[in-house]
C-alpha cells in the first residue's frame, strides 16, 4: 500500500479548495491532460470526472469517481484505468499549525493493477505520489500567496459556491 505525506504551506481550507475544483485536477494529478465533469457536482460522493492520459500517440480515457467526501478533511476516489483496473486513492487533510499535512494512500482494487501489484509497482506509485504532492503543494501555495486567498478558499470550500467546476 502506497502511503505518502507532505506538509503544504497553506491552510487546509486552501488545500480543500484546490481539491474541490475539478478543473484543477489535471494541474496536480500526474497524467491527465484535461478533465471534464460527467456526473454530479465534484467533490460530492458519486460525482465523476473523465480525463485523457496521453501515452505517446495513444490516449487513454479514464474516469475518477468520488466514493467518500468529508468536506475539508477527506476525499476518497476510485480511479478507473480501463484494462489496468481500478485503484482507491484516499486523501486526508490534517491541520498542522497554520499549514496542512496531506496524506495520500493508494492501492489497487481490481483488474490487472491488483494482479501486478508488487514492490516494483509500489515504487512507481511512490514516485507518482511524490510528483503529485509536489504539484499540489505548488498550486496550493500559489493560491495561498495570491491576493484575496482567504476569500477564495472560503468560496471553494462552500459546496454551493462558485469554486466548483
C-alpha positions as CSV (number, residue, x, y, z in Angstrom):
1,X,0.0,0.0,0.0
2,X,1.5,3.3,-1.1
3,X,1.2,6.0,1.6
4,X,2.9,9.3,1.3
5,X,2.5,12.7,3.0
6,X,3.6,16.3,2.5
7,X,3.3,19.4,4.6
8,X,1.8,22.1,2.4
9,X,2.3,25.7,3.4
10,X,-1.3,26.7,3.0
11,X,-4.3,26.3,5.2
12,X,-6.5,23.2,5.0
13,X,-9.2,25.5,3.5
14,X,-7.0,26.5,0.6
15,X,-5.9,22.8,0.0
16,X,-9.5,21.7,0.1
17,X,-10.5,24.5,-2.3
18,X,-8.0,23.1,-4.8
19,X,-9.1,19.5,-4.3
20,X,-12.8,20.6,-4.7
21,X,-12.1,22.3,-8.1
22,X,-12.5,19.6,-10.7
23,X,-10.9,21.9,-13.3
24,X,-7.7,21.9,-11.2
25,X,-7.4,18.1,-11.2
26,X,-5.1,17.8,-14.2
27,X,-2.8,20.5,-12.7
28,X,-1.9,18.4,-9.6
29,X,-2.6,14.8,-10.7
30,X,0.1,13.1,-12.7
31,X,-1.1,12.0,-16.1
32,X,-4.4,13.7,-17.1
33,X,-4.2,16.5,-19.8
34,X,-7.7,17.8,-19.1
35,X,-10.7,16.9,-17.0
36,X,-14.5,17.3,-17.5
37,X,-17.4,16.5,-15.2
38,X,-19.6,13.6,-16.2
39,X,-21.8,13.1,-13.2
40,X,-22.8,15.0,-10.1
41,X,-21.0,18.0,-8.6
42,X,-17.4,17.5,-7.7
43,X,-16.3,16.6,-5.0
44,X,-19.7,15.3,-3.7
45,X,-20.0,11.5,-3.2
46,X,-20.9,9.9,-6.5
47,X,-19.6,12.7,-8.7
48,X,-17.2,11.7,-11.5
49,X,-14.8,13.4,-13.9
50,X,-13.4,12.0,-17.1
51,X,-10.0,12.7,-18.5
52,X,-7.5,11.5,-21.0
53,X,-4.0,10.4,-20.4
54,X,-1.6,10.8,-23.4
55,X,0.8,7.9,-23.8
56,X,2.8,8.7,-26.9
57,X,0.4,8.5,-29.9
58,X,-2.3,6.8,-27.7
59,X,-4.8,8.5,-25.4
60,X,-6.4,6.5,-22.6
61,X,-9.8,7.7,-21.5
62,X,-10.2,7.3,-17.7
63,X,-12.7,8.2,-15.1
64,X,-12.4,9.0,-11.4
65,X,-15.4,8.7,-9.0
66,X,-15.7,10.3,-5.6
67,X,-16.5,7.4,-3.2
68,X,-16.3,9.4,0.1
69,X,-16.2,13.1,0.8
70,X,-15.8,14.6,4.2
71,X,-15.7,18.3,3.3
72,X,-12.4,20.0,4.3
73,X,-10.9,16.8,5.7
74,X,-11.0,13.7,3.5
75,X,-11.6,12.7,-0.2
76,X,-11.6,9.1,-1.3
77,X,-11.5,8.5,-5.0
78,X,-11.8,5.4,-7.2
79,X,-9.8,5.8,-10.4
80,X,-10.9,3.6,-13.3
81,X,-8.0,2.9,-15.7
82,X,-9.6,0.7,-18.3
83,X,-7.8,-2.6,-18.7
84,X,-5.4,-1.8,-15.8
85,X,-8.4,-1.9,-13.4
86,X,-9.3,0.4,-10.6
87,X,-7.5,2.0,-7.6
88,X,-8.5,3.6,-4.4
89,X,-6.9,7.0,-3.6
90,X,-7.6,8.4,-0.2
91,X,-6.5,11.9,0.5
92,X,-6.6,13.2,4.1
93,X,-6.1,16.8,5.2
94,X,-4.8,17.4,8.7
95,X,-4.4,20.9,10.1
96,X,-0.7,21.4,11.1
97,X,-0.4,24.8,12.8
98,X,-1.4,27.2,10.1
99,X,-0.5,24.7,7.4
100,X,-1.9,21.4,6.1
101,X,-0.5,17.9,6.3
102,X,-1.8,16.0,3.3
103,X,-1.7,12.2,3.5
104,X,-2.3,10.1,0.3
105,X,-3.0,6.4,0.5
106,X,-3.4,4.5,-2.8
107,X,-3.9,0.8,-3.6
108,X,-5.3,-1.2,-6.4
109,X,-8.8,-2.6,-6.1
110,X,-9.5,-4.7,-9.1
111,X,-8.1,-5.7,-12.5
112,X,-4.5,-6.0,-13.8
113,X,-3.3,-3.4,-11.3
114,X,-4.1,-5.6,-8.4
115,X,-2.7,-8.7,-10.0
116,X,0.6,-7.0,-11.0
117,X,0.9,-5.2,-7.6
118,X,4.4,-5.9,-6.3
119,X,7.4,-4.0,-4.8
120,X,8.3,-2.5,-8.2
121,X,4.8,-1.3,-8.8
122,X,4.7,0.2,-5.3
123,X,7.9,2.1,-6.1
124,X,6.3,3.6,-9.2
125,X,3.2,4.7,-7.2
126,X,5.5,6.3,-4.6
127,X,7.3,8.2,-7.3
128,X,4.0,9.3,-8.8
129,X,2.8,10.5,-5.4
130,X,5.9,12.5,-4.8
131,X,5.3,14.4,-8.0
132,X,1.6,14.7,-7.4
133,X,2.1,16.1,-3.9
134,X,4.8,18.5,-5.1
135,X,2.4,19.8,-7.8
136,X,-0.5,20.0,-5.2
137,X,1.8,21.9,-2.8
138,X,2.9,24.3,-5.5
139,X,-0.6,25.0,-6.7
140,X,-2.0,25.5,-3.1
141,X,0.9,27.7,-2.1
142,X,0.4,29.9,-5.2
143,X,-3.3,30.2,-4.3
144,X,-2.4,31.0,-0.6
145,X,0.0,33.7,-1.7
146,X,-2.5,35.3,-4.1
147,X,-4.3,38.4,-3.0
148,X,-7.7,37.5,-1.5
149,X,-6.7,33.9,-1.0
150,X,-8.7,33.6,2.2
151,X,-11.9,34.7,0.5
152,X,-11.2,32.4,-2.5
153,X,-10.6,29.4,-0.2
154,X,-13.8,30.0,1.7
155,X,-15.8,30.2,-1.6
156,X,-14.1,27.0,-2.9
157,X,-14.8,25.1,0.4
158,X,-18.5,26.0,0.2
159,X,-20.3,23.2,-1.7
160,X,-22.7,25.6,-3.3
161,X,-20.0,28.2,-4.0
162,X,-18.5,29.3,-7.3
163,X,-15.3,27.4,-6.6
164,X,-16.7,24.2,-8.1
165,X,-16.5,23.3,-11.7
